[in-house]
Amino acid sequence: MTPDESALLSHIGTLIYYGIVVLIVDCTLYGFYLLAEFIALYLFFKHGLKQRIQKILFVTSVTTLTTATWDFVNQCSYNLIQIKVSLMEPLEAGLQAQADAAQKAILPWFTMMVWPISINIIIGNGVLLWRAWAVCESDRSLRSAFITMGFVNAALCLADAIVDTIIRSKGVKSGNSSLDTAQMFISLAINIVATTCIGLKAKQNPDLVKDYFAQFKSRRERFEKMVLVLMESGVVLLIFQLLYAIFGRLNVTAAQFSNINIAWSVIATMFNAITILYAMAVIIMVIIDRSALDKLFGLKTTINVSTSEKTGQTTKISTLRFAEGGRQVTSNTSSTGLGSDIEAQDDSVSDVNVAGAVTEKTRSEIVVAQ
């Protein structure tokens, strides 16, 4: 084997090695995501899709399942084809010809990799903007700004994905660096604005925050609720998006297999999974009426109450008021409250009957006396 072939073989081995590292991270996070996705789908099928918000959240959930599976298939195919063509299918022209054949074989999978993460960023930031929109219900101008930011974020992500697809299809490993940088940092800025608005809303209402955490006596419960608030308000997503933007910008000029390049590959894979894990966590909390922001700020949430004719049990489905529809009651009215009202009505009926009986008895006594 010539020195050039030895260097090329080392390069192929390094490429496969770090590709497998990224694949392990992707497989692990994909497993966590599938657990959250199956829980959400179970809840959707259990409660049904009667209201508009339930249908929107269901479509969002199915979209994340599509993008997550798409990314998983891309990662697996990319690595398996790289190993098979470059090392397991020898060519008479030598190792360099095998490496060139492998690059051509993985090109379609490499090109498609830009789409799942772009769509996931749209979904992750969209869910965060929705939560900020719900919290700032009294400020119409701010709500309009959140809607505008959502469209801007979606347009940038789609434009970046389209341009990168065109460039990568020509065999170029990197896309448009200027557009990539703009997309990463503008999406980050949108995340910062939404999370900051939620934080300022909490700062402006210290009594609500104090009353919310005062409900929990143990430190463990307070810590758990704090984690849920930070997670739903986008703080965790913001941390990973900040790392994604910083290392993505540094990776533009970084050499292949450098520390920055390797860190960027792992962080991008983690961020891709965190965006949809965040979206699924919020969806599950909303479905089961356990939204931390709903409870913290006392948002006007509506509950769709449906009674089963067979079991007589009530099913509660939490939605936000902009999707009202069907038979609904406010969140302040619980099933216990409904039962109390019914019992009170029964008591009133009983009192009327007793009063009627007393009246009849009195009339009888009067007749006898006469």
TALIN-V874717 format. One record per run of one state. SS is the DSSP state (h for helix, s for strand, l for the rest). FROM is the first residue (numbers start at 1). TO is the last residue. If there is no record, write none. Layout:
ss = [SS:SS]
from = [FROM:FROM]
to = [TO:TO]
//
This chain:
ss = [l:h:l:h:l:h:l:h:l:h:l:h:l:h:l:h:l:h:l:h:l:s:l:s:h:l:s:l:h:l]
from = [1:3:48:52:88:95:136:140:170:177:205:206:215:219:233:235:252:259:288:292:298:301:308:314:321:324:328:331:335:370]
to = [2:47:51:87:94:135:139:169:176:204:205:214:218:232:234:251:258:287:291:297:300:307:313:320:323:327:330:334:369:370]
//
